[in-house]
Amino acid sequence: MGENAPVPAAPDDRRVLLFAGGIVVLAGLAVAVLLFLATGGTRDAPSASKPLFLGLERELVAKIDEGGPLYFASPFGENGFWLDLEDGRLVALDIVRPGTQGCKVKWRDPRGAYVDCNDEDLQVADLDRFEVTVGKLQKDAPSDAVYVNLRLSEPAPVATGGG
């Protein structure tokens, strides 16, 4: 054997390596279990059949007054929605222009309007909306809690042509 030939690991060294590797795997599993339990597992995952909690009315209204409509992504993998004010009340607006198959609208602050896929301006009254509830839907919820039900929609108050 030459001077630089690798020396085979002794049986004791192999046992130490296997033991240390096993400890690392067990520690990783323990951390994963603790994270799962600390975050409540899957029991608190939002359900598409229940209204979605958005926040407190006074805070949401203040944010809209300060910076314009708020966009919320749907936690159910569907299109999101815009939260805006109409006659001083919160409304959840569908991001798809009525009468189209997917012409999404975006808020353009400089124009003070929603803009569709054809660059046409739309206002709050031009968009379909979802049911918004302000109040206590759960026992421990505040009285000004805001919820949106993405399963209950209403047509836009103003009829718009599809683009």
Beta strands, then each sheet from edge to edge (+ up, - down):
strand 1: 52-56
strand 2: 70-72
strand 3: 81-86
strand 4: 89-94
strand 5: 106-108
strand 6: 113-115
strand 7: 121-122
strand 8: 129-134
strand 9: 145-154
sheet 1: 1+ 9- 8+ 4- 3+ 2-
sheet 2: 5+ 6- 7+
end
